[in-house]
Amino acid sequence: MAGVSDATILSTVAATASVPWADDRVIETSIPSRLDGLPWSGFHTRVVLALGITWILDGLEVTLAGALSGALKESPVLQFTNFDVGFSNSAYLAGAVLGALGFGWLTDRIGRRKLFFITLALYLTATAATALSWSVASYALFRFLTGAGIGGEYTAINSTIQELVPARYRGWTDLVINGSFWIGAAMGAVSAIVLLDPALIHVQCGRGAYVRSLAHDLGARLGCGAYLAALTRTAVGPLQLADAVTLETLQQAGTNWERWLLALDLPLRDWAAITVDAGQARALSHGQPMAPQPVAAGRYRVIDENGRLLAWGVIDAAGRFTPAGVFPP
């Protein structure tokens, strides 16, 4: 019995001694080769979609941030200079490089999955914080953190491709996922045309409307704040900005400036007209009331037989005309 016990002990010791417990131990496994030999499955498709969507969002954000340079320099609050814009871009690049190195080092220590979510959370938080920047230093800091998040994602995404995607699909998978960044960049370039267009919002309103208050209310609803950088009146009734004449043009016209004059009743062309004869026109210009008109109540303009504007005003339900303005014949 004692011999059996000794043999068992020796066998156990030998088995234990065959696996070194030092930090430099070598573990042999067939898992990587088995993963390389797997057929394509729905799992791999979901991995490609998840990583590709992340890269598309990165490309979208980077392009939009780059397109904001002009707006940052024109901002009445931040007032960036060319140096500030270059410094902020350099901070983003430095963050991407350091993020790739730092998070790449952490990848083998905390795991790919945990690192991916950490870098994604850092990227999203820093991107949102960038919109709240109050100075050049804060903007550069948030851009640095955003770059660090993207650099960390780069290492996590590409290590995931190398580990999880079968060997015979790895090349085109790497190309599709990393190439999706430029899909986001293209989306950002197209979006910048719309989002940075100062004439994006067209407002049609009447008297008493405060467009500055509208801009403030829009910012409050969006939760980011907004102000009116510029306001251009494009139309007043039938008058369009395209038909306007500059002061320089009138000065250069010399004695021919009268050819730019518009008809007096042009702003009232959408009002119904009442035509009167010469006698009624003379009486109206002298302040005498017009005879009741067999028309519906509403706003009207009064013209003579030649189409010249004589007056405008309101006709009540009894057909009586109350002038708001009268011109001499």
C-alpha positions as a LaTeX table, in Angstrom:
\begin{tabular}{lrrr}
\hline
Residue & $x$ (\AA) & $y$ (\AA) & $z$ (\AA) \\
\hline
Met1 & 0.00 & 0.00 & 0.00 \\
Ala2 & 2.88 & 2.30 & 0.81 \\
Gly3 & 4.39 & 1.63 & $-2.67$ \\
Val4 & 1.17 & 2.62 & $-4.38$ \\
Ser5 & 1.00 & 5.82 & $-2.38$ \\
Asp6 & 4.58 & 6.73 & $-3.28$ \\
Ala7 & 3.90 & 6.11 & $-6.97$ \\
Thr8 & 0.85 & 8.32 & $-6.82$ \\
Ile9 & 2.78 & 11.09 & $-5.11$ \\
Leu10 & 5.61 & 10.89 & $-7.60$ \\
Ser11 & 3.18 & 10.95 & $-10.52$ \\
Thr12 & 1.47 & 14.00 & $-9.12$ \\
Val13 & 4.74 & 15.81 & $-8.55$ \\
Ala14 & 5.92 & 15.01 & $-12.07$ \\
Ala15 & 2.67 & 16.27 & $-13.60$ \\
Thr16 & 2.84 & 19.44 & $-11.57$ \\
Ala17 & 6.47 & 20.07 & $-12.42$ \\
Ser18 & 5.75 & 19.81 & $-16.17$ \\
Val19 & 3.90 & 23.15 & $-16.09$ \\
Pro20 & 6.16 & 26.00 & $-14.94$ \\
Trp21 & 4.47 & 28.70 & $-12.90$ \\
Ala22 & 6.90 & 31.51 & $-13.63$ \\
Asp23 & 5.72 & 34.68 & $-15.38$ \\
Asp24 & 7.51 & 33.58 & $-18.57$ \\
Arg25 & 5.66 & 30.27 & $-18.87$ \\
Val26 & 4.64 & 29.06 & $-22.34$ \\
Ile27 & 1.11 & 27.80 & $-22.90$ \\
Glu28 & 0.47 & 25.71 & $-25.97$ \\
Thr29 & $-3.03$ & 25.89 & $-27.43$ \\
Ser30 & $-4.77$ & 25.16 & $-30.72$ \\
Ile31 & $-7.42$ & 27.89 & $-30.29$ \\
Pro32 & $-5.87$ & 30.43 & $-32.76$ \\
Ser33 & $-5.52$ & 27.82 & $-35.51$ \\
Arg34 & $-9.06$ & 26.59 & $-34.88$ \\
Leu35 & $-10.35$ & 30.18 & $-35.10$ \\
Asp36 & $-8.44$ & 30.67 & $-38.35$ \\
Gly37 & $-10.08$ & 27.61 & $-39.83$ \\
Leu38 & $-13.67$ & 28.50 & $-38.97$ \\
Pro39 & $-16.15$ & 29.15 & $-41.79$ \\
Trp40 & $-17.77$ & 32.58 & $-42.09$ \\
Ser41 & $-20.83$ & 32.86 & $-39.83$ \\
Gly42 & $-23.35$ & 35.35 & $-38.54$ \\
Phe43 & $-21.04$ & 36.12 & $-35.64$ \\
His44 & $-18.36$ & 37.38 & $-38.01$ \\
Thr45 & $-20.94$ & 39.47 & $-39.88$ \\
Arg46 & $-22.03$ & 41.12 & $-36.65$ \\
Val47 & $-18.40$ & 41.84 & $-35.75$ \\
Val48 & $-17.81$ & 43.51 & $-39.11$ \\
Leu49 & $-20.99$ & 45.59 & $-38.78$ \\
Ala50 & $-20.19$ & 46.71 & $-35.23$ \\
Leu51 & $-16.60$ & 47.68 & $-36.02$ \\
Gly52 & $-17.55$ & 49.25 & $-39.37$ \\
Ile53 & $-20.26$ & 51.44 & $-37.82$ \\
Thr54 & $-17.77$ & 52.65 & $-35.21$ \\
Trp55 & $-15.25$ & 53.56 & $-37.90$ \\
Ile56 & $-17.94$ & 55.34 & $-39.97$ \\
Leu57 & $-18.83$ & 57.49 & $-36.96$ \\
Asp58 & $-15.16$ & 58.28 & $-36.44$ \\
Gly59 & $-14.78$ & 59.42 & $-40.04$ \\
Leu60 & $-17.94$ & 61.52 & $-39.78$ \\
Glu61 & $-16.78$ & 63.25 & $-36.60$ \\
Val62 & $-13.24$ & 63.91 & $-37.81$ \\
Thr63 & $-14.45$ & 65.48 & $-41.06$ \\
Leu64 & $-17.05$ & 67.66 & $-39.37$ \\
Ala65 & $-14.52$ & 68.84 & $-36.78$ \\
Gly66 & $-12.10$ & 69.79 & $-39.54$ \\
Ala67 & $-14.80$ & 71.69 & $-41.41$ \\
Leu68 & $-15.49$ & 73.82 & $-38.33$ \\
Ser69 & $-12.23$ & 75.75 & $-38.62$ \\
Gly70 & $-13.82$ & 78.70 & $-40.37$ \\
Ala71 & $-16.73$ & 78.82 & $-37.92$ \\
Leu72 & $-14.36$ & 78.74 & $-34.95$ \\
Lys73 & $-12.46$ & 81.74 & $-36.26$ \\
Glu74 & $-15.71$ & 83.64 & $-36.85$ \\
Ser75 & $-17.17$ & 82.73 & $-33.45$ \\
Pro76 & $-17.69$ & 85.85 & $-31.30$ \\
Val77 & $-16.94$ & 83.78 & $-28.18$ \\
Leu78 & $-13.97$ & 81.58 & $-29.07$ \\
Gln79 & $-12.42$ & 83.83 & $-31.76$ \\
Phe80 & $-9.82$ & 81.26 & $-32.86$ \\
Thr81 & $-6.74$ & 82.37 & $-34.75$ \\
Asn82 & $-5.00$ & 80.28 & $-37.40$ \\
Phe83 & $-2.49$ & 79.22 & $-34.73$ \\
Asp84 & $-5.31$ & 78.10 & $-32.42$ \\
Val85 & $-6.84$ & 75.98 & $-35.17$ \\
Gly86 & $-3.49$ & 74.37 & $-35.96$ \\
Phe87 & $-2.74$ & 73.81 & $-32.26$ \\
Ser88 & $-6.10$ & 72.08 & $-31.74$ \\
Asn89 & $-5.56$ & 69.82 & $-34.74$ \\
Ser90 & $-2.09$ & 68.95 & $-33.45$ \\
Ala91 & $-3.58$ & 68.12 & $-30.04$ \\
Tyr92 & $-6.01$ & 65.73 & $-31.72$ \\
Leu93 & $-3.18$ & 64.05 & $-33.65$ \\
Ala94 & $-1.04$ & 63.74 & $-30.52$ \\
Gly95 & $-3.96$ & 62.21 & $-28.67$ \\
Ala96 & $-4.49$ & 59.65 & $-31.44$ \\
Val97 & $-0.82$ & 58.60 & $-31.38$ \\
Leu98 & $-0.56$ & 58.42 & $-27.59$ \\
Gly99 & $-3.96$ & 56.74 & $-27.36$ \\
Ala100 & $-2.90$ & 54.04 & $-29.81$ \\
Leu101 & 0.32 & 53.40 & $-27.86$ \\
Gly102 & $-1.22$ & 53.58 & $-24.38$ \\
Phe103 & $-4.40$ & 51.65 & $-25.01$ \\
Gly104 & $-2.51$ & 49.20 & $-27.21$ \\
Trp105 & $-0.30$ & 48.42 & $-24.22$ \\
Leu106 & $-3.39$ & 47.96 & $-22.05$ \\
Thr107 & $-5.09$ & 45.68 & $-24.55$ \\
Asp108 & $-3.15$ & 42.57 & $-23.47$ \\
Arg109 & $-3.73$ & 43.38 & $-19.82$ \\
Ile110 & $-7.44$ & 44.17 & $-19.55$ \\
Gly111 & $-8.78$ & 42.42 & $-22.65$ \\
Arg112 & $-9.99$ & 43.50 & $-26.08$ \\
Arg113 & $-13.66$ & 43.75 & $-25.23$ \\
Lys114 & $-13.23$ & 45.87 & $-22.11$ \\
Leu115 & $-10.72$ & 48.14 & $-23.84$ \\
Phe116 & $-13.02$ & 48.65 & $-26.83$ \\
Phe117 & $-15.88$ & 49.87 & $-24.63$ \\
Ile118 & $-13.53$ & 52.07 & $-22.58$ \\
Thr119 & $-12.11$ & 53.78 & $-25.67$ \\
Leu120 & $-15.58$ & 54.10 & $-27.20$ \\
Ala121 & $-16.91$ & 55.76 & $-24.04$ \\
Leu122 & $-13.91$ & 58.10 & $-23.95$ \\
Tyr123 & $-14.40$ & 59.02 & $-27.59$ \\
Leu124 & $-18.14$ & 59.73 & $-27.24$ \\
Thr125 & $-17.72$ & 61.71 & $-24.01$ \\
Ala126 & $-14.86$ & 63.82 & $-25.34$ \\
Thr127 & $-16.70$ & 64.50 & $-28.61$ \\
Ala128 & $-19.79$ & 65.70 & $-26.75$ \\
Ala129 & $-17.64$ & 67.80 & $-24.41$ \\
Thr130 & $-16.00$ & 69.48 & $-27.41$ \\
Ala131 & $-19.32$ & 71.16 & $-28.20$ \\
Leu132 & $-19.23$ & 72.76 & $-24.73$ \\
Ser133 & $-15.73$ & 74.24 & $-25.11$ \\
Trp134 & $-15.37$ & 77.74 & $-23.66$ \\
Ser135 & $-11.78$ & 78.52 & $-24.65$ \\
Val136 & $-8.91$ & 77.43 & $-26.85$ \\
Ala137 & $-7.39$ & 75.38 & $-24.03$ \\
Ser138 & $-10.62$ & 73.49 & $-23.30$ \\
Tyr139 & $-11.23$ & 72.84 & $-26.99$ \\
Ala140 & $-7.68$ & 71.52 & $-27.48$ \\
Leu141 & $-8.00$ & 69.30 & $-24.37$ \\
Phe142 & $-11.26$ & 67.76 & $-25.55$ \\
Arg143 & $-9.83$ & 67.23 & $-29.04$ \\
Phe144 & $-6.80$ & 65.51 & $-27.44$ \\
Leu145 & $-9.08$ & 63.15 & $-25.50$ \\
Thr146 & $-11.15$ & 62.50 & $-28.62$ \\
Gly147 & $-8.00$ & 61.57 & $-30.51$ \\
Ala148 & $-6.92$ & 59.30 & $-27.66$ \\
Gly149 & $-10.23$ & 57.49 & $-27.86$ \\
Ile150 & $-9.93$ & 57.03 & $-31.61$ \\
Gly151 & $-6.32$ & 55.83 & $-31.27$ \\
Gly152 & $-7.40$ & 53.30 & $-28.70$ \\
Glu153 & $-10.23$ & 52.13 & $-30.93$ \\
Tyr154 & $-7.79$ & 51.68 & $-33.78$ \\
Thr155 & $-5.71$ & 49.19 & $-31.79$ \\
Ala156 & $-8.77$ & 47.41 & $-30.39$ \\
Ile157 & $-10.48$ & 47.13 & $-33.79$ \\
Asn158 & $-7.46$ & 45.83 & $-35.69$ \\
Ser159 & $-6.48$ & 43.38 & $-32.94$ \\
Thr160 & $-10.07$ & 42.10 & $-32.97$ \\
Ile161 & $-9.84$ & 41.54 & $-36.72$ \\
Gln162 & $-6.58$ & 39.60 & $-36.33$ \\
Glu163 & $-7.94$ & 37.40 & $-33.55$ \\
Leu164 & $-11.58$ & 36.71 & $-34.48$ \\
Val165 & $-11.76$ & 36.76 & $-38.28$ \\
Pro166 & $-10.79$ & 33.55 & $-40.11$ \\
Ala167 & $-7.46$ & 33.77 & $-41.92$ \\
Arg168 & $-8.84$ & 33.39 & $-45.45$ \\
Tyr169 & $-11.29$ & 36.31 & $-44.91$ \\
Arg170 & $-8.99$ & 38.55 & $-42.90$ \\
Gly171 & $-7.61$ & 40.63 & $-45.76$ \\
Trp172 & $-10.85$ & 41.87 & $-47.28$ \\
Thr173 & $-12.43$ & 42.19 & $-43.82$ \\
Asp174 & $-9.60$ & 44.48 & $-42.76$ \\
Leu175 & $-10.05$ & 46.48 & $-45.96$ \\
Val176 & $-13.84$ & 46.81 & $-45.52$ \\
Ile177 & $-13.71$ & 47.84 & $-41.86$ \\
Asn178 & $-10.85$ & 50.32 & $-42.15$ \\
Gly179 & $-12.18$ & 51.60 & $-45.48$ \\
Ser180 & $-15.53$ & 52.38 & $-43.86$ \\
Phe181 & $-13.79$ & 55.34 & $-42.21$ \\
Trp182 & $-13.91$ & 57.10 & $-45.58$ \\
Ile183 & $-17.62$ & 56.44 & $-45.88$ \\
Gly184 & $-18.04$ & 58.47 & $-42.71$ \\
Ala185 & $-15.63$ & 61.09 & $-44.05$ \\
Ala186 & $-17.73$ & 61.44 & $-47.21$ \\
Met187 & $-20.90$ & 61.73 & $-45.14$ \\
Gly188 & $-19.24$ & 64.41 & $-43.03$ \\
Ala189 & $-18.15$ & 66.38 & $-46.10$ \\
Val190 & $-21.67$ & 66.34 & $-47.51$ \\
Ser191 & $-23.20$ & 67.16 & $-44.12$ \\
Ala192 & $-20.84$ & 70.11 & $-43.69$ \\
Ile193 & $-22.28$ & 71.72 & $-46.81$ \\
Val194 & $-25.70$ & 71.72 & $-45.17$ \\
Leu195 & $-24.83$ & 72.20 & $-41.49$ \\
Leu196 & $-22.38$ & 75.05 & $-42.09$ \\
Asp197 & $-24.56$ & 76.86 & $-44.61$ \\
Pro198 & $-25.47$ & 80.19 & $-42.98$ \\
Ala199 & $-28.60$ & 80.38 & $-45.15$ \\
Leu200 & $-29.87$ & 77.01 & $-43.93$ \\
Ile201 & $-32.83$ & 78.38 & $-41.97$ \\
His202 & $-35.31$ & 80.45 & $-43.94$ \\
Val203 & $-37.99$ & 82.15 & $-41.87$ \\
Gln204 & $-41.20$ & 83.57 & $-43.31$ \\
Cys205 & $-42.85$ & 85.81 & $-40.75$ \\
Gly206 & $-44.90$ & 88.95 & $-40.31$ \\
Arg207 & $-44.50$ & 92.14 & $-38.33$ \\
Gly208 & $-43.46$ & 91.75 & $-34.71$ \\
Ala209 & $-41.49$ & 88.52 & $-35.19$ \\
Tyr210 & $-38.10$ & 88.49 & $-33.46$ \\
Val211 & $-35.79$ & 86.19 & $-35.37$ \\
Arg212 & $-33.09$ & 86.56 & $-32.71$ \\
Ser213 & $-35.50$ & 85.11 & $-30.17$ \\
Leu214 & $-36.21$ & 82.27 & $-32.59$ \\
Ala215 & $-32.49$ & 81.42 & $-32.74$ \\
His216 & $-32.30$ & 81.50 & $-28.93$ \\
Asp217 & $-35.34$ & 79.23 & $-28.59$ \\
Leu218 & $-33.94$ & 76.73 & $-31.11$ \\
Gly219 & $-30.70$ & 76.51 & $-29.15$ \\
Ala220 & $-32.63$ & 75.99 & $-25.93$ \\
Arg221 & $-34.68$ & 73.16 & $-27.44$ \\
Leu222 & $-31.55$ & 71.50 & $-28.84$ \\
Gly223 & $-29.81$ & 71.85 & $-25.51$ \\
Cys224 & $-26.68$ & 73.45 & $-26.94$ \\
Gly225 & $-27.43$ & 77.17 & $-27.04$ \\
Ala226 & $-27.58$ & 79.29 & $-30.18$ \\
Tyr227 & $-27.23$ & 82.89 & $-31.28$ \\
Leu228 & $-27.88$ & 84.85 & $-34.44$ \\
Ala229 & $-24.59$ & 85.39 & $-36.28$ \\
Ala230 & $-26.15$ & 87.24 & $-39.20$ \\
Leu231 & $-29.59$ & 88.22 & $-40.46$ \\
Thr232 & $-30.45$ & 88.98 & $-44.08$ \\
Arg233 & $-33.90$ & 90.15 & $-45.11$ \\
Thr234 & $-34.53$ & 88.34 & $-48.37$ \\
Ala235 & $-38.05$ & 89.56 & $-49.14$ \\
Val236 & $-40.72$ & 92.03 & $-48.06$ \\
Gly237 & $-44.02$ & 91.17 & $-49.68$ \\
Pro238 & $-43.40$ & 90.97 & $-53.44$ \\
Leu239 & $-40.01$ & 92.71 & $-53.11$ \\
Gln240 & $-37.09$ & 90.29 & $-53.41$ \\
Leu241 & $-33.45$ & 90.75 & $-52.43$ \\
Ala242 & $-32.41$ & 89.77 & $-55.95$ \\
Asp243 & $-34.21$ & 92.86 & $-57.27$ \\
Ala244 & $-32.46$ & 95.24 & $-54.86$ \\
Val245 & $-30.05$ & 97.94 & $-56.10$ \\
Thr246 & $-26.96$ & 98.98 & $-54.18$ \\
Leu247 & $-26.18$ & 102.58 & $-53.35$ \\
Glu248 & $-23.07$ & 102.39 & $-55.52$ \\
Thr249 & $-25.19$ & 101.38 & $-58.52$ \\
Leu250 & $-27.50$ & 104.36 & $-58.01$ \\
Gln251 & $-24.54$ & 106.71 & $-57.70$ \\
Gln252 & $-23.03$ & 105.39 & $-60.90$ \\
Ala253 & $-26.36$ & 105.79 & $-62.73$ \\
Gly254 & $-26.09$ & 109.59 & $-62.51$ \\
Thr255 & $-29.22$ & 111.31 & $-63.82$ \\
Asn256 & $-30.70$ & 107.96 & $-64.89$ \\
Trp257 & $-31.35$ & 106.83 & $-61.32$ \\
Glu258 & $-35.11$ & 107.21 & $-61.81$ \\
Arg259 & $-35.19$ & 104.10 & $-63.97$ \\
Trp260 & $-34.74$ & 102.09 & $-60.78$ \\
Leu261 & $-37.93$ & 103.46 & $-59.22$ \\
Leu262 & $-40.67$ & 100.91 & $-58.67$ \\
Ala263 & $-44.41$ & 101.39 & $-58.97$ \\
Leu264 & $-45.88$ & 102.96 & $-55.85$ \\
Asp265 & $-48.49$ & 100.25 & $-55.42$ \\
Leu266 & $-46.09$ & 97.33 & $-55.93$ \\
Pro267 & $-46.23$ & 96.24 & $-52.26$ \\
Leu268 & $-50.05$ & 96.24 & $-52.50$ \\
Arg269 & $-50.39$ & 94.25 & $-55.70$ \\
Asp270 & $-51.93$ & 91.32 & $-53.82$ \\
Trp271 & $-54.75$ & 93.60 & $-52.59$ \\
Ala272 & $-57.95$ & 93.80 & $-54.59$ \\
Ala273 & $-58.27$ & 97.06 & $-56.56$ \\
Ile274 & $-61.20$ & 99.49 & $-56.92$ \\
Thr275 & $-61.09$ & 101.73 & $-59.99$ \\
Val276 & $-62.65$ & 105.21 & $-59.79$ \\
Asp277 & $-63.21$ & 107.92 & $-62.40$ \\
Ala278 & $-61.60$ & 111.38 & $-62.40$ \\
Gly279 & $-64.41$ & 112.97 & $-60.33$ \\
Gln280 & $-64.27$ & 110.32 & $-57.62$ \\
Ala281 & $-60.47$ & 110.51 & $-57.60$ \\
Arg282 & $-60.58$ & 114.28 & $-57.06$ \\
Ala283 & $-63.17$ & 113.94 & $-54.28$ \\
Leu284 & $-61.11$ & 111.23 & $-52.56$ \\
Ser285 & $-57.95$ & 113.37 & $-52.70$ \\
His286 & $-59.88$ & 116.22 & $-51.03$ \\
Gly287 & $-60.85$ & 114.02 & $-48.12$ \\
Gln288 & $-64.45$ & 113.40 & $-49.20$ \\
Pro289 & $-65.88$ & 109.93 & $-48.56$ \\
Met290 & $-66.37$ & 107.49 & $-51.41$ \\
Ala291 & $-69.76$ & 106.11 & $-52.26$ \\
Pro292 & $-70.42$ & 102.68 & $-50.73$ \\
Gln293 & $-68.84$ & 99.94 & $-52.81$ \\
Pro294 & $-70.67$ & 96.71 & $-53.67$ \\
Val295 & $-67.73$ & 94.52 & $-52.65$ \\
Ala296 & $-66.87$ & 92.20 & $-49.78$ \\
Ala297 & $-65.29$ & 93.62 & $-46.66$ \\
Gly298 & $-61.50$ & 93.65 & $-46.58$ \\
Arg299 & $-58.39$ & 95.55 & $-47.62$ \\
Tyr300 & $-58.43$ & 97.41 & $-50.92$ \\
Arg301 & $-56.35$ & 99.77 & $-52.98$ \\
Val302 & $-57.99$ & 102.53 & $-55.02$ \\
Ile303 & $-56.59$ & 103.36 & $-58.46$ \\
Asp304 & $-57.67$ & 105.79 & $-61.18$ \\
Glu305 & $-58.50$ & 104.90 & $-64.77$ \\
Asn306 & $-54.80$ & 104.98 & $-65.66$ \\
Gly307 & $-53.89$ & 102.50 & $-62.94$ \\
Arg308 & $-52.21$ & 105.05 & $-60.66$ \\
Leu309 & $-52.48$ & 104.43 & $-56.91$ \\
Leu310 & $-54.75$ & 106.95 & $-55.17$ \\
Ala311 & $-55.37$ & 105.42 & $-51.75$ \\
Trp312 & $-55.49$ & 102.23 & $-49.76$ \\
Gly313 & $-57.62$ & 101.23 & $-46.82$ \\
Val314 & $-60.39$ & 99.01 & $-45.53$ \\
Ile315 & $-63.98$ & 98.51 & $-46.65$ \\
Asp316 & $-66.43$ & 97.45 & $-43.95$ \\
Ala317 & $-69.48$ & 95.21 & $-44.23$ \\
Ala318 & $-71.65$ & 98.18 & $-45.31$ \\
Gly319 & $-69.32$ & 98.94 & $-48.24$ \\
Arg320 & $-67.89$ & 102.11 & $-46.64$ \\
Phe321 & $-64.23$ & 102.81 & $-47.43$ \\
Thr322 & $-61.94$ & 104.04 & $-44.66$ \\
Pro323 & $-58.63$ & 105.18 & $-46.16$ \\
Ala324 & $-55.33$ & 104.44 & $-44.43$ \\
Gly325 & $-53.37$ & 106.56 & $-46.86$ \\
Val326 & $-54.26$ & 108.98 & $-49.68$ \\
Phe327 & $-52.06$ & 110.38 & $-52.46$ \\
Pro328 & $-52.79$ & 113.59 & $-54.36$ \\
Pro329 & $-54.01$ & 113.12 & $-57.96$ \\
\hline
\end{tabular}
